[in-house]
Amino acid sequence: MESMSTLNNREKRVVSFFIWDPELERKIDREVKMIDGISKLLNVATTLEQTIECHKALILSQQRMLAFMAEIQRKQQNLLKSDDTNMEAAKSTVVLSDIRLPLIWTGMKAKSGQKRFAVFCLARIGCEIIDTTMKYIDKKSTEIVFTEKLIFNNVPHDFQLHLEVYALNKSLALSSSVKDFANRYSYFSTHGSQKMPKSNSNSSKSSVQPQSKFVLIARKIFNKGSADKMAKVYDLQMERLQENPLMRLPIRPSFISRFTIQPLCYLCSSTYAGILETNNTQYSCTLATGCLNGEEIVGDDASDQHRFSIPITSDTIISTRDNQHSFIIENLGFNREELFVHDVFTLRNWVRALQQQIVDMRAWEPTIEHLPSIMNHSHGSLNSLVKYSIIGTNLTKESMSPTKSRSVDNVHQTDISSQTMTNSTINQLKNINRILDKINFNEESDNDTKTYQIRI
């Protein structure tokens, strides 16, 4: 019995430890104060614009508070199953823009003066919430267009972006607040005092805080599989119809938007660099996105400088040997490549950098073909590669001299005919020129101009 009680006490201490999060508690307290302040503003708002903005601010604060509480629960679950030995995939930047909601007024049964709405969208990833500007529409509007970009930074690979569409009929916005204000003004002018009767004050204290009059019309959940570099049509999950027909925004069950993802691992020109050795030949190597590039270290009087490129994909296997300062790179359809370093510390750094890139490639592999602003390329077999170097748009053929390195020998081995090689090279050059023409760097990016190299 004593052991069971001790175990229960330990569990209580663990629970009390991971429930407490001062930063999230501070944010929740701030939103509670915001809701209280917005409720007071609603009681004195007299114009339509003031009332609508208060209702929007109220629903935003309520959604943030719910998101913070959900974040606390998520952290509780993660602490119970946390494993520090596992590598986390690189984060990304997620952008949702060009939202267009088509309208269908023919199905709405209401007077012409009642076909007026205030509409906005709310996007949420985790506990971060971004809202669009308010759009006011009437029966002359054919669609609702939100032109701003909703940008989320440092987003994990298993994210879900929740997009919600809220609407409020303008004829219903002032239904209660003006009436309450008129009653208070009438009482103050009659009695000449700001003290309300006790019954009213007691009832107001016990009353529940007012809810926003904005109604959730539809929602959509995005993930990394939804990404596309071009605007496309997405389906909307329509919410249950409201009993009051005036609260039903007449939108179609589909909309147009542009949803892009930029993993940070693909924006880096190189993630790790150092000197590697194979067959007594030293190479200056850089680990870039999708490949390990090596350039032979030679003297000034040397005429030839050999290079190699080893693909790093989601299926690449990295292994080490006991009592040796070397690691092995294995790819399906390629020879095993063994590279040497001088000490254990450098070996661990290289192995960790390679394993991190494999984790990143596995996590963001579905988004590679839809990356909007970086060059995508695939690696062919090392046994059928012809060496070219592309810097900008200039194409120069490099020397094809042999080398002692096994990796570089593999680069120059080929079994295909010269005519087939020429046709393949021309087709690949055309594809590369088309890719170069489509490169478009984001205007918001502050990254320095990068030089991209492709080995064919």
N, C-alpha and C positions, 0 to 999 in steps of 0.2 A: 504493500500500500504506500509505503514511503517513497519507493522508487517511482510509482505512478504519479504521485503528487509532485515530485521533483520534476518529472518530465513535463507535466502540465504547466508548471511554473516557467520552465524554460521556453515552452511554446508561447506562453503569454509574453515573455520578454522579447522573443523574436518578432511576434506580431506587432507589439508596440514599437519596435525598432523600425520596421520597414513601412509602417503606416505613416509615420511622421515625415513630412516633407515641407520644410519651412517655406521654400520658394513657391510651391504650388498653393500652400495655405494662404500665403500673402496675396497671391493673385485671386484666389477665391474670395477673400475678404474685400479686395478692391472691387470685384464685380458685384458683390452684395451691396456695397455702398453706392455703386453706379446705378443699380436697379432701384434702390431707394430714392436716389436723386432724380432719376428719370420719372419715377412715379409721381413725385412732387411737381415736376415740370408739366406732366400730363394734366394735373389738376388745375393748372392756371393757363394752359395753352388755349389760345382763342382762334388763331388762324389755321387754315388747312395745312400749310407747309410745316408749321411748328408741330402740329399733331402727328403728321405722317413721319417726320424725322424722329420724333420721340418714340413712336411705335417701332421704327426700325432699330434705333439704338437699344430699345428694351429687348428685342428678340436677339440682337447680337450679344448683349451681355448675358442673357440667359443661356445661349448656346455655348459661349465661352466657359461659363461656370460648369455646365454639364461636361464639356470636353476636359476641363481640369480634373473633375472628379473621376472621369473615365481613365485619365492618365495615371492617377494615383492607383487605381485598381490594376492597370496594366503593369505598373512598376512592382506592385506586390507579387503578381504572378511571375514576372521575370526574375525577381530575386530568389524565388524558390527553385527555379530551374536554371540559374545563371551558370555559365561555364566560361571562365576566363581563358581557357586554352584554345577555344575556337576563335578563328579569325573572322572579323566582321568585314563585309564587302564595302567598297567605297560608296560614299554618298553621291547624290546627284542633285541637279537643279531641275525642277518641274515647272513648266509654264503652261497655263491654260489661257487661251486668248480667242478673239474673234467669235464670240458667242452670238448666235443668231437664232431667235425663237420665232417661227412663223405663226401667224394669227389666223383664226377662222371665226369671223363675227356672225356668220349666218346661223350658227346653232345656238346663239345666246338670245334668250327671250327676255328682253328688257327694253326700256325706253332709250331713246338716243342719248338723253342727258345722263343716263346711268351707265353708259358704256365708257367709263373712264377709270383707269387703273394706275396705281403706282406699283412698279415692279423692280425688284433687285434680285441678284444672285448671291449666294453665299457658298464659298469653297472652303473645305476643311481637310487638313492632313494632321492627324494626331490632335494636339491641342492648339494648333495654329489655325486661325480663321482669318480669311480675307474676303471682303465684300466688294461688290461692284457699286458704281454710282446708281442713283435712283433714276429710273426712266418713267416718264409720264406718257401714257398712251390714251388714245380715244378711238372711236369707230373708223377714223380715217387712216389709222396706222395698219400696215400690212405685216410688219414684223418688228421684233424688239432686238436691237443691236447693242451689244456691249463691246466697246472697242478697246478697253484697257486690258493689260496683261496681268494676270494673277500669277505671281512668281513665288515659289516655295524653294528655299535653299536648304542644303544639308538633309536631303530626304533619303531614308533608307530604301533598300531594294524591295522590301515586302510591304510597301506603302499602299494605302488606299485613299484616293482623293474623292471626297463626297461633295458633289455639286447639288445645291438645293435652290429651287426657284420659289420665291415668295411674292405674293401679290396682295393688294388691298384696294377694294373699290372705294374711290374717293367720296362717293355719296354716303358711305358708312363710317368714314373716318371721324367725323365730328358728332356722331350720334349721341355719345354719352358725356364727353368732356365739356362741351358747350352747355349742356343741360345742367351738369353739376356746378359749373362756374356761375350760371345764371341764378341757380338757387342760392348759392353762397352770397352773391352780390345782392340779391333781394333781401336776404336776412340781415346783412350788414347795414344796408341802407335803412332798414326798418328799425332795428334795435340800436344802431350806432355803436356797436361793440364787436370786436373780433372773436369774442368767446361764444362758441357754439353751445347749444344745450348739452348737458352731460350725457344724455342718452345717445346723441349723435356722436360725441367724442368717443364714448365707450365702444359703440358699434364700429367706428372707423378704426380703432385700435385692433379690434378683433377681426376686422375684415382682411381678406386675403389680398396680397398685392396684385394690381391689375396685370392682365396678360396682354401681350401684343395682339393687335387686330390683324396683323399680317397673317395670311394663311399659306401653309406649305402646299404648293400646287403640284410640283413634280421633283424628281431627284434622279441623279445618275452617279454611278460609282466607277471611277477610273482606276486602272492599275498599269503596271509597266507593259502589259500586253495590249493596252489601248493606244499606245503612242503611235504617232504618224507625223512625218515632217510636213504634210499638207493638211489643209482643212478637210474634214470629212463629216459624214452624217452619222450621228449617234442616236440610239433609242433612249427615250425618256420613260422612266417608271412613274406613271401618273398616280397621284394619291386619290384616296376615296373622295367622291364628289361631295361637295358641301350641300347641306340642306337648303341654304339660301342661294338661289340662282345668281344673285348679284355678286357672290364671292367666288364664282367660277371663272377663272381666267381662260379665255378661249384659245389655247395654244394647241399645236399639233403634238402627237406623241413622239416626235423626233425633232432634232435640232442639229445645227451645224456649229462646229467649233474646231479649233486647232489645239492639239494636245501633244506637246513635245517633252522629251526627256534628254538631259545632257549629263551622263555620268561623269563625275570629276576625273575618274581614271582615264577617260578617253581624251580629256582636254590637255593632259600633260605630254610634252614632247618626249620626256624620259622620266622614269620613276626611280632608276638606280643605275649607277655607272661604276666602272672599276676595271682592273686589269685581270684578264684570265689567260690561261696558258693551256696549250694542247700540242703534243708532239714537239716539245721544246721550242715552241713558237709563241711569243706573247702577243696578245691582242688587246686593244683598247675597246672595251665593250660597253654598250648602253642597252638597258632594258626599256624598250618603248612599248606602246600598246600593241600587243599581239605578236611581238617578235623580239629576239635577242640579236642585236647587230654587233658584229666585231670587225675591227680594222687593225691590220697588222702594224705593230710598232717597228719601224725600220729607221735606219740612219738617213742622213741628208743625201748621201751618195747613191742610195738605192733607187733603181729605176721602176721597180714594180712594187705595188702595195696591194696585198691580197685582202679580201673582205669575205664575210659570210653572214648569213641571216638564218636563224633557227626559229621556226614558228612556235608561239606559245598560245595554246588554245585551252578551251575548257576541259579537253580530254588529255592534256599533257600530264605526264607523270614525272615527278622529280624524286630522285633517290640519291643516297650517299653510300659510301663504302666505309667500313670500319678501318680505323687506323690510317686513313688516307685523307688528304686535304683536297677532295674532289667531289663533284656532284655530276649526276647523269640525267640528261634530258631525253625522254622517250616520247615519241609521237607515232601514232598509227600510220603506217605507210612510209616511215622515215627511219633512217639508221639511228642507233643510239649514239648520242653525243656526250662525251666525257670531257669535262673542263676542270682545270686545276687552279688552286689558289695557294697562297703562301702560309696562311695560318688559320686556326680554327675560328677566330672571330670573324674574319672575312668570309669564310665558308658559311657560317650561320646567317650572316647578313644577306648573302646571295640566295641561299635557299629560302629564307623568309620572304625576300622580295619576289622571287619566282612564285612561291606558293600564294602570296597575296594577290598577284596578278591573275593566277588561275581562279582564285575565289571570285575576283572581280569579273572575270570573263563569264564564269558560270552564272553569276547573279544578274548581269546586265546583257546577256547574250540575246534575248528577244528584242532588244532595242537597237542593235547595231545597224540594221538596214534602214532604220528610220532616224538616224542621227542627223540633225539639220545643219550642223556647222563644222563637221570634221570629215576628213577623207576616210572612206572605208575601203579596205582591200583585203583579199584573201591570199593565203600563201599556197603556191603549188608545191609539188614534190621537190625536195632538194635535188633529186636526181635528174630533174628536167628543167632547171632554172638557167636562164641566160642572164648575165649580169648587166644591168643598166642602172643608171642613177638619174633620178628626176629631182631637180631643184627648181621650184617654180614651174615654168613651162619649157625650160631648156632640157633637151634630151641628149646625153652624150654616152657613147658606149665605152665601157671600161675595158682594161686589158684582160686577156683570158689566159695569162700565164699560169703554169702549174704551181703547186705549193706542197709543202710537207704535211700541212695540217689535214687531218682526215675530214674535218668539216668543210674545208674549202675544196678538197678533192671531190666531195660529193656534189658540190655546186656545179662542177663542170662536167660531170658524167651524164651522158644522154644516149638514148637508143633510137631517137626519132630521126627522120631524114631532114636534110637541110631545108627542103621545100616546105615541109610541114612546120618546121621551126619558124621559118620566115612568115608564113601565113598567121601562125599563132601569135607571133610578136606584133605584127601589124594590127591584128584585132585587139590585142591587149592595149596597144598604144592608143587606139581609137577610144576604147573604154575609159582610159585614164584621162584623155583630153575632155571627154564628156563629164567626167567626175570633177575635173579642175574647173570647168565652166560653171558647175553647180555649187561650188563652195561658197558659202555665205556665212560670214562671221556675224554673230549677234551684235546689235548696236550697243547693248548694255554691257558687253564683256569688256573688262579692263585688261585682259591678258595681252601680253606683248605679242608682236607679229612672230609667228612660228614658221620654221622651215620644215616641210614635210618631205620625207624620203620614202620611196617605194622601191623594193627589189622585185623584179619580175623573174 
